[in-house]
Amino acid sequence: RQLDKSEQPPGISAYVPCYNNEDTIERSVRSLLEQSVQPREVFVVDDGSRDTTRQKVESLCVELLSNDGNRGRGYTRARALERAEHEFVLCCDATNPLENDFLEKALPYFDDSTVVSVSGHLRSLEIQGATARWRSRHLFKEDVDPGPARPCNMLITYGTLMRRDPVMEVGNFDSTLAHTEDNELGLRLHAAGYKILGAPDAVIRSIAKPRLWNTLERYWRWYVGLEEKLSMRNYLHSIKASIRPMAQKDLANGDWVAALISLACPHYCMWKTLARKLGGRTNRK
């Protein structure tokens, strides 16, 4: 249903987690301040930025929480949920500003008391260059019709409205995780009987410049899994998938350069995981 403008909106806390996002942080924060349904508080959690991110936030006159160093995604999100004072918590990532009617479109889904989170649909602001086309096609899957709002298997947090109490009830985000903190929390929420929804009409805009290595790193982070398992079987499966359907879809669009990125993707992911293993690094800090 459409949100009735005469309704008193529930209490909403909104936050932006960030790390070295000086180029995009202002637009993301402003997208929260300019929502047609106003959050009651907006704050930023900075995860040890070394650029001018904090100065940009201070100029916006919103509360800034600064971690003591780079503590990771799980710690940053857990801190935000602990700080939030209201019934609902809205997350907007520092590179993904929300359309100004995001809350207006997301709130009605919570008429179902079992719905714990509603995530929006990510769309590129611009699609220029092979890396941007590859990201749009294989990460954001913008060429796929998302269909109606429906339950998801994974919790996604780059643009998401959540009920705070159920999240805290199951133990909040795992503060030890460097990545996949949203998927891990989603599994616990699902096990507790809550629904996680994806809403295609609630739009998020990706404004980060599509640099090749950053895009491949994001792909690795999204798909490496909680435990960063390393196996020849998974590697061969990834190579097969990089050919069909990934490179096959690129070539069907006449996009030879994007096809090369697809073919390189499993090798980058294997190298990244192997390098972390040899360096003694894991997802859990």
N, C-alpha and C positions, 0 to 999 in steps of 0.2 A: 504494500500500500504506500501511498504518498504520506509524508509527515505533515500533519495538520499544523499550519503556522500558528494557530491559536493555542496549541499544546505547550505546556511548560516543559522545556527540554530537561532531561536528567542532568545531574552533575557530571561534568566531563573534565578530566585532566588530560592535557596534551603535551607530548614531549618529542624532542628530536635528539637522537644519539648521534655523535659526530666524532670524527678523527681526521684531522688535516683536510677539512672541507671548505676552505676559505672561498672557493669560487662559487659554491652553491648554497651555503648555509643560510644566507639571508633570504633567498627565495623560498626555501623550505619553511623557515620560521614564519615568514609573512603569509604563507598559504594556510597556516593554522590561525593566525590572527584575523584573517579575512574570511573565515568560514561563515556561511549564511546562518548556521546554528553555532553560536559562540561557545567555545570551551570556557570554563570558569577559571582555569589557570593554564599557562603555557610556560614550559621550562626546557632547558637544553642540558644534556649530560655530555660533557666533553671528556673523551677518553685519552687525555694526554697529548693533545695536538701540539705540533711544533711549528706551525705556521701562524697565520693571523686569524684563525677561526675564532678564538675567544674574544679578540677585539671586535670582530664583526658582530658577535652575539651581544656584547655589551652595548653596542650602539643601538640595538633594537629594544632595549629596556625590558627584557624578559629575564627571569631568574636563570642563572648559570651555575650548574654543579660541575666541579672539576675533579676527575679521578686523580689519585696520586700515581701518575704514570699511566702507561698503556695497559689496561687491565683486561681488555677483551670484550667481545660482544655480550657474552652471558652476564658478566659482572655489571656492565653498563645498563643492560635492560632490567636486571634484577634491582639495581639501585633506583631506576626510574619508577618501577612498580611500588617499591617501598616508599618512595617520596610522594607518589600520587595520593591525593586526598579524597578523590571522588569515586562514585560508583562505576563510571566508565573511564577507560584510559585509551587515548588515541596516540598511535605511534606514526610518525612521518619521518622516514629516513632523510639524511642530510642531502642526498642527491635526487630525491623523489618528491617534489612538492605535490600537494593534493589539489584537485579541482575544488573551487570554493563551495560546491554543493555536496562534498564528500560525506560529511556528517548527516546532512539532510537525507541523503539516499541510504546511508548505512543504518541509521537508528531504527527504522521500521522493522528490520529483520529480527530485532530483539524482542518483538512481541511474543516470539517463541521463547519461553523461559529456559529452554535447554541450549539455546545458541549462546556460545561463549565468546566467539570472535567473528568478525566480518572483515575480510580482506578485499581490497579493491583490485581493479584490473590495470596492469602496468602497460603504459604506451609511451613510445619514444616521442620526444618533442620534434626531433628531426631525424630523417634517415638518409644521410649523405655519406658516401664512402663504403668500402667493402666491410670494414669492421662493424659499422653501424647497421648495415643490412644483415650481417650475420647475427649480430646481437638481437635484432628485431625478430629474425626468423627462428633462431634456435634457443635463445634464452627467454625472451618475452613471448614468443610464439604469437605474434600479432596477426599472422595470416590465418590463424585458426579461430573460427567462430566460438567464443566462450559459452554461448548458449545462456540459458536462464541461471539465476543463482542456485547453487546446489552445494551439498556437503563436499568438503575436500578431505583428502587423506593426510594433508600436511598443513600445519600452521605456518603462515607466512606473515612477516612482520614489517615489510617495507612501507606499507600503508594499511593500517589495521586498527579497528576499534574493538576493544576487548572489555569484558566484565572483569573488574578487578578481584572481587571476592573469590570466584572459582579458581583464578590463577594462584592466589595466595593459599587457597585451600589445598591445592595439590603440591605446594612447595615452591611456587615462583619459578622464574628462570634459573637454570643451573649456573651459578656464578663462576664455575670452574671452566666453562666451555669457551673456546676461542671462536668457534663457528657451530652451525647446526643447532644452536640453542633454541631456535623456534620450533624446529621439527621435534626435538626431544621433549619440549614442553607439550607440544601437540599430542604426542603419544600418551602422556599422562592424563591430559584433559579428556581424550577420547576414551581411555580406559575408565575414567570416572563417569562416563555417560553423557558428556557434553558434545554439542555439534560445532563444527568449524565450517564456516561458509565462505565461498568466493562469490563476490557480487560484481558482475561485469559493468553495471551502471555506475558504480563508484570508481571514478577514474583517478589514477596516479600518473604523473608525468615524469619520465626519466630525463634529466637534464645533464647528466654527467657526460663529458666528452668520451666517445667510444675509442679509447686507446687499446691497442691489440692485447698487450700483456695484462692490463687490468681486466679486460673482458674475459680472457682465458682464465685468469685467477678467480674471477667471480663464478665462471662455469665450474671450475674445480670445487670451489667452496659449496656450491649448490648441490653437487652430485657426488662428492667424495664420501659422504656418509659420516655418521657420528664417530666411528672408531678408525676412520681412515684406513680401511683394510686394503692390503696390497696383495694381489694374486695374479698369476698369469692368466687364469681363466677370465677374470674381470677385464684385464687388459685386452685380451683377444676379442671379448664381447664388445668392448668399446671401439676397437678398430672396425669391427663389422658394422656397428651402428654409425660410425663416422662416414662409411661408404654409402650405406643404405639404412635409413632414409636421408641422412644429413646432406652429404655431397650430392646425392641424386637430386634432392630438392633444389639445391643451389644451381646445379646445371640445368634443371628444368626451367629456371628463371634466367638462364643465360649468364650466370654469375660465377665465372671461373675463379676469380680471386677468393670469393667467399668459400668456394669448394675446397680450395687449398687450406683455408683456415679450419674447415671441418675435418680434413684429413690430418692436420697437425694436432688437433685437439686431444685425442687420446694419448699421444706421446708427451704432450705438455703435462697432462694430468698425471701420467705415470712418473715423469721426471720430478714433478712437484712433490708427490707423495713419497717417492724414494729419497729425495733430498731431505725431507723432514725426518724420515725414519733414521737416516744416517746421522743427522744432526741431533738426534735424541729428542726431537720435538713431537708432541702429541696434541690432540685437540683439548685434552684436559690439562690444565695448568697445575 
